[in-house]
Amino acid sequence: MSEPSTITDPADPRLGDYTGLTDVELRRRREPAEGLFIAEGEKVIRRALAAGYRMRSMLLTSKWLDVMADVIAEADAPVHVVEPALAEAVTGYHVHRGALASMERTPLPQAAELLAGARRVAVFEDIVDHANMGAAFRNAAALGVDGILLTPRCADPLYRRSVKVSMGAVFQVPWTRLEAWPKDIEILRSAGFTVAALCLSDQAITLDELAARNDEKLALVFGTEGTGLAADTLASVDEHVRIPMDAGVDSLNVAAASAVAFYATRPRGELVQ
């Protein structure tokens, strides 16, 4: 058990993992380089621990000591207790959930390893919005997606906002980063996947048509929030697929589109309500 210690100085070096959490550029550079990420809120911290991530430290306001007592009892890491005002001074925002934990990242698997045994995977190309990333992971966890592949420029799924929006689903769905996109489409093909891009294209089949095929192995590719998928990607995939729209709407937010596509293309009889 780690005995909680009270900290009153916002410059205390023990709080270093939690400084400047609202500085997106700083945290995007720092967290992967230092092998850490921040879990915010009781449920997310518990889910990170249940998924096997090791805690570096925990930052709590005093009213959360009882709520997190069992976690503290099992923690092999420092537990820092601070006043709400000091937590805000350190992190840069009002920590209304009252509990933060710094967690250690684990090595990402190779793409071929992630694909072994999978039937449904998602590929996200250049998704830079952390909220969309978190929502997409939550959709994937809820709708039976076996794994997620991210192109090099995608946002970090373990960034605090992504984790928060996903409600910890980023800890449930296996994921990794590709190194050479769209060349790495060949990794999917060699594993037996049909690669289908969600896009607006004259040659696109409808999502209903794709779902009716019930491909044994299917990889769904989703493009960036603004311009969609790159031309090289569209030229490399096996299928172009569109979600039929009404009312003059041509597309959905990428997170919403992923939910529709994941549900429609789930393996028959696999999703239990």
C-alpha positions as a Markdown table, in Angstrom:
| # | Residue | x | y | z |
|---|---|---|---|---|
| 1 | Met | 0.0 | 0.0 | 0.0 |
| 2 | Ser | 1.2 | 3.5 | -0.8 |
| 3 | Glu | 0.6 | 6.0 | 2.0 |
| 4 | Pro | -0.9 | 9.1 | 0.6 |
| 5 | Ser | 1.2 | 12.3 | 1.0 |
| 6 | Thr | -0.1 | 15.8 | 1.0 |
| 7 | Ile | 1.5 | 18.3 | -1.3 |
| 8 | Thr | 1.1 | 22.1 | -1.0 |
| 9 | Asp | 3.6 | 23.4 | -3.5 |
| 10 | Pro | 2.5 | 23.4 | -7.2 |
| 11 | Ala | 6.2 | 23.4 | -8.2 |
| 12 | Asp | 6.9 | 20.2 | -6.3 |
| 13 | Pro | 8.7 | 17.9 | -8.7 |
| 14 | Arg | 6.6 | 14.9 | -7.7 |
| 15 | Leu | 3.7 | 16.6 | -9.6 |
| 16 | Gly | 5.8 | 16.8 | -12.8 |
| 17 | Asp | 3.7 | 14.2 | -14.7 |
| 18 | Tyr | 0.6 | 16.4 | -14.3 |
| 19 | Thr | 1.9 | 19.8 | -15.4 |
| 20 | Gly | 0.3 | 21.7 | -18.3 |
| 21 | Leu | -2.3 | 19.1 | -19.2 |
| 22 | Thr | -4.1 | 21.7 | -21.3 |
| 23 | Asp | -1.1 | 22.4 | -23.5 |
| 24 | Val | -1.9 | 20.0 | -26.3 |
| 25 | Glu | 1.3 | 20.4 | -28.3 |
| 26 | Leu | 3.4 | 19.9 | -25.2 |
| 27 | Arg | 1.6 | 16.8 | -24.0 |
| 28 | Arg | 1.5 | 15.3 | -27.5 |
| 29 | Arg | 5.3 | 15.5 | -27.6 |
| 30 | Arg | 6.0 | 14.7 | -24.0 |
| 31 | Glu | 3.8 | 11.8 | -23.1 |
| 32 | Pro | 4.9 | 9.3 | -25.8 |
| 33 | Ala | 8.5 | 10.3 | -25.4 |
| 34 | Glu | 8.4 | 9.7 | -21.6 |
| 35 | Gly | 6.2 | 6.6 | -21.9 |
| 36 | Leu | 3.3 | 7.9 | -19.9 |
| 37 | Phe | -0.4 | 8.9 | -20.3 |
| 38 | Ile | -2.9 | 10.5 | -18.0 |
| 39 | Ala | -6.1 | 8.7 | -16.9 |
| 40 | Glu | -8.8 | 11.1 | -15.6 |
| 41 | Gly | -11.6 | 10.1 | -13.3 |
| 42 | Glu | -12.4 | 7.0 | -11.2 |
| 43 | Lys | -13.8 | 4.8 | -13.9 |
| 44 | Val | -11.1 | 5.5 | -16.4 |
| 45 | Ile | -8.3 | 4.9 | -13.8 |
| 46 | Arg | -9.9 | 1.6 | -12.8 |
| 47 | Arg | -10.3 | 0.5 | -16.4 |
| 48 | Ala | -6.7 | 1.4 | -17.2 |
| 49 | Leu | -5.5 | -0.7 | -14.2 |
| 50 | Ala | -7.9 | -3.6 | -15.2 |
| 51 | Ala | -6.3 | -3.5 | -18.7 |
| 52 | Gly | -2.9 | -4.1 | -17.2 |
| 53 | Tyr | -1.4 | -0.6 | -17.3 |
| 54 | Arg | 1.0 | 0.2 | -14.5 |
| 55 | Met | 0.4 | 3.2 | -12.4 |
| 56 | Arg | 3.3 | 5.7 | -12.0 |
| 57 | Ser | 1.4 | 7.9 | -9.5 |
| 58 | Met | -2.0 | 9.2 | -8.6 |
| 59 | Leu | -3.2 | 12.8 | -7.9 |
| 60 | Leu | -6.3 | 13.2 | -5.7 |
| 61 | Thr | -8.2 | 15.8 | -3.9 |
| 62 | Ser | -9.0 | 14.7 | -0.3 |
| 63 | Lys | -12.7 | 13.9 | -0.9 |
| 64 | Trp | -11.7 | 11.1 | -3.3 |
| 65 | Leu | -9.5 | 9.3 | -0.8 |
| 66 | Asp | -12.4 | 7.1 | 0.4 |
| 67 | Val | -13.7 | 6.5 | -3.1 |
| 68 | Met | -10.3 | 5.3 | -4.3 |
| 69 | Ala | -9.3 | 3.6 | -1.1 |
| 70 | Asp | -9.2 | 0.1 | -2.6 |
| 71 | Val | -7.0 | 1.4 | -5.5 |
| 72 | Ile | -4.7 | 3.2 | -3.0 |
| 73 | Ala | -4.4 | 0.0 | -1.0 |
| 74 | Glu | -3.2 | -2.0 | -4.0 |
| 75 | Ala | -1.1 | 0.8 | -5.6 |
| 76 | Asp | 2.6 | 0.3 | -5.9 |
| 77 | Ala | 3.0 | 4.0 | -6.7 |
| 78 | Pro | 3.0 | 7.4 | -4.9 |
| 79 | Val | -0.4 | 8.9 | -4.1 |
| 80 | His | -0.4 | 12.7 | -4.0 |
| 81 | Val | -3.2 | 14.6 | -2.2 |
| 82 | Val | -3.7 | 18.2 | -3.1 |
| 83 | Glu | -6.3 | 20.9 | -2.7 |
| 84 | Pro | -8.5 | 21.6 | -5.8 |
| 85 | Ala | -6.9 | 25.0 | -6.3 |
| 86 | Leu | -3.4 | 23.5 | -6.4 |
| 87 | Ala | -4.6 | 20.8 | -8.8 |
| 88 | Glu | -5.9 | 23.5 | -11.1 |
| 89 | Ala | -2.6 | 25.5 | -10.8 |
| 90 | Val | -0.6 | 22.4 | -11.8 |
| 91 | Thr | -2.8 | 21.0 | -14.6 |
| 92 | Gly | -4.2 | 24.2 | -16.0 |
| 93 | Tyr | -7.9 | 23.4 | -15.6 |
| 94 | His | -10.4 | 22.6 | -12.9 |
| 95 | Val | -10.1 | 18.9 | -12.2 |
| 96 | His | -13.8 | 18.4 | -11.4 |
| 97 | Arg | -13.5 | 14.6 | -11.4 |
| 98 | Gly | -11.0 | 15.0 | -8.5 |
| 99 | Ala | -8.7 | 12.0 | -9.5 |
| 100 | Leu | -5.9 | 11.7 | -12.0 |
| 101 | Ala | -3.4 | 9.0 | -12.5 |
| 102 | Ser | -0.2 | 8.9 | -14.5 |
| 103 | Met | 0.1 | 5.5 | -16.2 |
| 104 | Glu | 2.9 | 3.8 | -18.1 |
| 105 | Arg | 2.5 | 3.0 | -21.7 |
| 106 | Thr | 3.0 | -0.5 | -23.0 |
| 107 | Pro | 4.8 | -1.3 | -26.3 |
| 108 | Leu | 2.5 | -1.4 | -29.4 |
| 109 | Pro | 2.1 | -4.7 | -31.2 |
| 110 | Gln | 3.2 | -5.2 | -34.8 |
| 111 | Ala | 0.3 | -4.9 | -37.3 |
| 112 | Ala | 0.6 | -8.5 | -38.4 |
| 113 | Glu | 0.3 | -9.6 | -34.7 |
| 114 | Leu | -2.8 | -7.5 | -34.2 |
| 115 | Leu | -4.5 | -8.9 | -37.3 |
| 116 | Ala | -3.9 | -12.5 | -36.3 |
| 117 | Gly | -7.3 | -14.0 | -35.5 |
| 118 | Ala | -9.2 | -10.8 | -36.3 |
| 119 | Arg | -12.2 | -10.6 | -38.6 |
| 120 | Arg | -13.2 | -6.9 | -38.4 |
| 121 | Val | -10.7 | -4.1 | -38.1 |
| 122 | Ala | -10.7 | -0.3 | -38.6 |
| 123 | Val | -8.0 | 1.9 | -40.2 |
| 124 | Phe | -8.0 | 5.6 | -39.4 |
| 125 | Glu | -6.1 | 7.9 | -41.7 |
| 126 | Asp | -4.9 | 11.2 | -40.3 |
| 127 | Ile | -7.6 | 11.6 | -37.7 |
| 128 | Val | -6.2 | 14.5 | -35.7 |
| 129 | Asp | -9.2 | 15.4 | -33.4 |
| 130 | His | -8.8 | 13.7 | -30.0 |
| 131 | Ala | -12.5 | 13.7 | -29.3 |
| 132 | Asn | -13.2 | 11.9 | -32.6 |
| 133 | Met | -10.5 | 9.4 | -31.9 |
| 134 | Gly | -11.9 | 8.6 | -28.5 |
| 135 | Ala | -15.5 | 8.3 | -29.8 |
| 136 | Ala | -14.3 | 6.0 | -32.6 |
| 137 | Phe | -12.6 | 3.7 | -30.1 |
| 138 | Arg | -15.7 | 3.6 | -28.0 |
| 139 | Asn | -17.7 | 2.7 | -31.1 |
| 140 | Ala | -15.2 | 0.0 | -31.9 |
| 141 | Ala | -15.4 | -1.5 | -28.4 |
| 142 | Ala | -19.2 | -1.5 | -28.4 |
| 143 | Leu | -19.7 | -2.9 | -31.9 |
| 144 | Gly | -17.3 | -5.8 | -32.0 |
| 145 | Val | -14.3 | -4.4 | -33.9 |
| 146 | Asp | -11.3 | -6.6 | -33.2 |
| 147 | Gly | -8.5 | -4.1 | -33.7 |
| 148 | Ile | -7.6 | -0.6 | -34.9 |
| 149 | Leu | -4.7 | 0.5 | -37.1 |
| 150 | Leu | -3.7 | 4.2 | -37.1 |
| 151 | Thr | -1.7 | 6.0 | -39.8 |
| 152 | Pro | 1.4 | 7.9 | -38.6 |
| 153 | Arg | -0.3 | 11.3 | -38.4 |
| 154 | Cys | -3.3 | 10.2 | -36.3 |
| 155 | Ala | -3.9 | 11.7 | -32.9 |
| 156 | Asp | -2.8 | 9.8 | -29.8 |
| 157 | Pro | -5.5 | 7.5 | -28.5 |
| 158 | Leu | -3.9 | 7.8 | -25.0 |
| 159 | Tyr | -4.1 | 11.5 | -24.9 |
| 160 | Arg | -6.2 | 12.6 | -21.9 |
| 161 | Arg | -9.2 | 13.8 | -24.0 |
| 162 | Ser | -9.3 | 10.8 | -26.2 |
| 163 | Val | -9.2 | 8.5 | -23.2 |
| 164 | Lys | -11.9 | 10.6 | -21.5 |
| 165 | Val | -14.3 | 10.6 | -24.5 |
| 166 | Ser | -13.8 | 6.9 | -25.0 |
| 167 | Met | -14.7 | 6.2 | -21.4 |
| 168 | Gly | -11.6 | 3.9 | -21.2 |
| 169 | Ala | -12.5 | 2.0 | -24.4 |
| 170 | Val | -9.0 | 2.8 | -25.7 |
| 171 | Phe | -7.8 | 0.2 | -23.2 |
| 172 | Gln | -10.1 | -2.5 | -24.5 |
| 173 | Val | -9.5 | -2.5 | -28.3 |
| 174 | Pro | -6.1 | -3.6 | -29.5 |
| 175 | Trp | -4.4 | -0.9 | -31.6 |
| 176 | Thr | -1.2 | 0.0 | -33.2 |
| 177 | Arg | 0.4 | 2.5 | -35.7 |
| 178 | Leu | 1.3 | 1.7 | -39.2 |
| 179 | Glu | 4.6 | 3.0 | -40.5 |
| 180 | Ala | 4.2 | 3.4 | -44.2 |
| 181 | Trp | 0.7 | 4.3 | -45.4 |
| 182 | Pro | -0.9 | 3.4 | -47.8 |
| 183 | Lys | 1.8 | 0.9 | -48.6 |
| 184 | Asp | 0.9 | -1.0 | -45.5 |
| 185 | Ile | -2.5 | -1.9 | -47.0 |
| 186 | Glu | -0.5 | -4.9 | -48.3 |
| 187 | Ile | -0.2 | -6.1 | -44.6 |
| 188 | Leu | -4.0 | -6.3 | -44.5 |
| 189 | Arg | -4.2 | -8.1 | -47.9 |
| 190 | Ser | -1.6 | -10.6 | -46.9 |
| 191 | Ala | -3.7 | -11.4 | -43.8 |
| 192 | Gly | -6.7 | -12.0 | -46.0 |
| 193 | Phe | -8.6 | -8.8 | -45.5 |
| 194 | Thr | -10.9 | -7.0 | -48.0 |
| 195 | Val | -10.0 | -3.3 | -47.6 |
| 196 | Ala | -13.0 | -1.0 | -48.0 |
| 197 | Ala | -12.7 | 2.8 | -47.9 |
| 198 | Leu | -15.6 | 4.9 | -46.7 |
| 199 | Cys | -15.7 | 7.8 | -49.2 |
| 200 | Leu | -17.7 | 9.8 | -51.6 |
| 201 | Ser | -16.9 | 8.2 | -55.0 |
| 202 | Asp | -18.7 | 7.6 | -58.3 |
| 203 | Gln | -17.6 | 3.9 | -58.1 |
| 204 | Ala | -18.7 | 3.4 | -54.5 |
| 205 | Ile | -21.0 | 0.6 | -53.6 |
| 206 | Thr | -23.5 | 1.2 | -50.7 |
| 207 | Leu | -22.8 | 0.1 | -47.2 |
| 208 | Asp | -25.8 | -2.2 | -47.5 |
| 209 | Glu | -24.2 | -3.9 | -50.5 |
| 210 | Leu | -20.9 | -4.4 | -48.6 |
| 211 | Ala | -22.7 | -5.7 | -45.5 |
| 212 | Ala | -24.7 | -8.2 | -47.5 |
| 213 | Arg | -21.4 | -9.8 | -48.7 |
| 214 | Asn | -20.5 | -10.6 | -45.1 |
| 215 | Asp | -16.8 | -10.8 | -45.9 |
| 216 | Glu | -14.9 | -13.2 | -43.7 |
| 217 | Lys | -12.2 | -10.5 | -43.0 |
| 218 | Leu | -13.0 | -6.9 | -43.5 |
| 219 | Ala | -10.9 | -3.7 | -42.9 |
| 220 | Leu | -12.9 | -0.4 | -43.0 |
| 221 | Val | -10.8 | 2.7 | -43.8 |
| 222 | Phe | -11.9 | 6.1 | -42.6 |
| 223 | Gly | -10.4 | 9.4 | -43.6 |
| 224 | Thr | -9.5 | 12.7 | -42.0 |
| 225 | Glu | -12.2 | 15.0 | -40.7 |
| 226 | Gly | -11.7 | 17.6 | -43.4 |
| 227 | Thr | -10.6 | 16.3 | -46.8 |
| 228 | Gly | -11.3 | 12.6 | -46.4 |
| 229 | Leu | -9.1 | 9.9 | -47.7 |
| 230 | Ala | -6.0 | 10.6 | -49.7 |
| 231 | Ala | -6.0 | 9.8 | -53.4 |
| 232 | Asp | -3.2 | 7.3 | -53.0 |
| 233 | Thr | -5.3 | 5.5 | -50.4 |
| 234 | Leu | -8.4 | 5.4 | -52.6 |
| 235 | Ala | -6.4 | 4.0 | -55.5 |
| 236 | Ser | -5.0 | 1.2 | -53.3 |
| 237 | Val | -8.1 | -0.2 | -51.5 |
| 238 | Asp | -10.3 | -3.0 | -52.8 |
| 239 | Glu | -13.7 | -1.2 | -52.5 |
| 240 | His | -15.1 | 2.3 | -52.2 |
| 241 | Val | -18.1 | 2.4 | -50.0 |
| 242 | Arg | -20.7 | 5.1 | -49.2 |
| 243 | Ile | -23.4 | 5.4 | -46.6 |
| 244 | Pro | -26.6 | 6.5 | -48.3 |
| 245 | Met | -27.8 | 9.9 | -47.2 |
| 246 | Asp | -31.0 | 11.9 | -47.2 |
| 247 | Ala | -31.9 | 15.5 | -46.9 |
| 248 | Gly | -29.0 | 16.8 | -49.0 |
| 249 | Val | -26.4 | 15.7 | -46.4 |
| 250 | Asp | -23.4 | 14.2 | -48.1 |
| 251 | Ser | -21.4 | 12.8 | -45.2 |
| 252 | Leu | -21.3 | 12.2 | -41.4 |
| 253 | Asn | -18.8 | 13.1 | -38.8 |
| 254 | Val | -16.0 | 10.4 | -38.9 |
| 255 | Ala | -16.9 | 9.0 | -35.5 |
| 256 | Ala | -20.6 | 8.8 | -36.4 |
| 257 | Ala | -19.8 | 7.2 | -39.7 |
| 258 | Ser | -17.6 | 4.6 | -38.0 |
| 259 | Ala | -20.5 | 3.6 | -35.7 |
| 260 | Val | -22.9 | 3.1 | -38.6 |
| 261 | Ala | -20.3 | 1.1 | -40.6 |
| 262 | Phe | -19.2 | -1.1 | -37.6 |
| 263 | Tyr | -22.8 | -2.0 | -36.9 |
| 264 | Ala | -23.8 | -2.7 | -40.5 |
| 265 | Thr | -20.8 | -4.9 | -41.2 |
| 266 | Arg | -20.5 | -6.9 | -38.0 |
| 267 | Pro | -20.1 | -10.6 | -38.6 |
| 268 | Arg | -23.6 | -12.2 | -38.7 |
| 269 | Gly | -24.8 | -13.4 | -35.4 |
| 270 | Glu | -21.7 | -12.1 | -33.6 |
| 271 | Leu | -23.1 | -9.1 | -31.8 |
| 272 | Val | -25.1 | -9.9 | -28.6 |
| 273 | Gln | -27.3 | -7.3 | -27.2 |
